[in-house]
Structure formats: C-alpha cells, structure tokens
C-alpha cells in the first residue's frame, strides 16, 4: 500500500498537515476547479484523489490552491496557482510537527500538536485542541503492558480508540485520502 500524498492547511501563518475530513464531507473536489483535460490528467498510486491542495484560513475564512496531478503542456494556461474560497461546512483534523504518516485517523497521535477544526460556510467556527489525546497516547506507550504484552494489532486498536474518543465530530474508518472519491472530476 502506498502512503497517499497529504494536503496542507495554513492556520495563522503556520503549516499543518490535513489528517482527515468529517465523514461524508469533502472540502473540495477536482470539479471545483473547472474542466480538467482527462487525457492530461492521471491518478498516481500516491494520490488517488487526483490532486493535492494547500488550504488557507485567513481572517477565519477558508480558501484553497489546488495542484492537480496533471501533465501541463508548455505554454498552456493552467489554474494551478489560483486561490479560491471554499464554502465548506464540516470538520477536519490537522496536525503539526514530527509526525510522518497521515493515512489513518490515529496518526494525529504521533504529532506534537493536533487540532479539530469546524467550518460553517467556509468560516472557521470552532478550534479544538487534541493535545489531551496526544498526551494520553504517550502515557499508554510508556506502560509495561503496551511495550511488552500487547500484540501489534491490539496496539493499533487501542490507539485508534484513543484517537476517536477525543474527537467531537465523526470521521470514517478510512481518512479522506482513501474514500471512494478518488479521481472525481
């Protein structure tokens, strides 16, 4: 399995990695950026959704610059750097520093800082710290039981349960990068 390319969320001038988007929601789709030449577009094994994006929260409003997985011909006009507002209503999880994997909901536990953000019509309404979950995870990983008595599968289930119990909003069993919205045009 190839780890999927991550999107970024810039909040107060600092870069966070997008871990997940609320179940049943999408912040954007490729269709939000107009027609893309299907012959020039592809879905690579590390980006099945067909794009990566940089999201920006400026003055509490959400915008995006999308980078399609597209082969651009020299001299062609492309919308690669066009920033547009996003009328998203829903929540997402973002994390900052030290983590490496972002393909599973519990991955945010491996970062130094994680937040759950809620937007209504593109406006940031709520910002919740997930620091208690990160601290609980670190305490659990120091226990004798976790280190020496649990099987890897048991550890994974435990960490996923810790991650989920600290979230206010609902997420799927796969992060947004793996949901069946891949390559949506």
Rosetta blueprint (number, residue, H / E / L):
1 X L
2 X L
3 X L
4 X L
5 X L
6 X L
7 X L
8 X E
9 X E
10 X E
11 X E
12 X L
13 X L
14 X E
15 X E
16 X E
17 X E
18 X E
19 X E
20 X E
21 X E
22 X L
23 X L
24 X L
25 X L
26 X L
27 X L
28 X L
29 X L
30 X H
31 X H
32 X H
33 X H
34 X L
35 X L
36 X L
37 X L
38 X L
39 X L
40 X L
41 X E
42 X L
43 X L
44 X E
45 X L
46 X L
47 X E
48 X L
49 X L
50 X L
51 X E
52 X E
53 X E
54 X E
55 X E
56 X E
57 X E
58 X E
59 X L
60 X L
61 X E
62 X E
63 X E
64 X E
65 X E
66 X E
67 X E
68 X E
69 X L
70 X E
71 X L
72 X L
73 X L
74 X L
75 X L
76 X L
77 X L
78 X L
79 X L
80 X L
81 X L
82 X L
83 X E
84 X E
85 X E
86 X L
87 X L
88 X L
89 X L
90 X E
91 X E
92 X E
93 X E
94 X E
95 X E
96 X E
97 X L
98 X L
99 X L
100 X L
101 X L
102 X L
103 X L
104 X L
105 X H
106 X H
107 X H
108 X H
109 X H
110 X H
111 X L
112 X L
113 X E
114 X E
115 X E
116 X E
117 X E
118 X E
119 X E
120 X E
121 X L
122 X L
123 X E
124 X E
125 X E
126 X E
127 X E
128 X E
129 X E
130 X L
131 X H
132 X H
133 X H
134 X H
135 X H
136 X H
137 X H
138 X H
139 X H
140 X H
141 X H
142 X L
143 X L
144 X H
145 X H
146 X H
147 X H
148 X H
149 X H
150 X L
151 X L
152 X H
153 X H
154 X H
155 X H
156 X H
157 X H
158 X H
159 X H
160 X H
161 X H
162 X H
163 X H
164 X H
165 X H
166 X L
167 X L
168 X L
169 X L
170 X L
171 X L
172 X L
173 X L
174 X L
175 X L
176 X H
177 X H
178 X H
179 X L
180 X L
181 X L
182 X L
183 X L
184 X L
185 X L
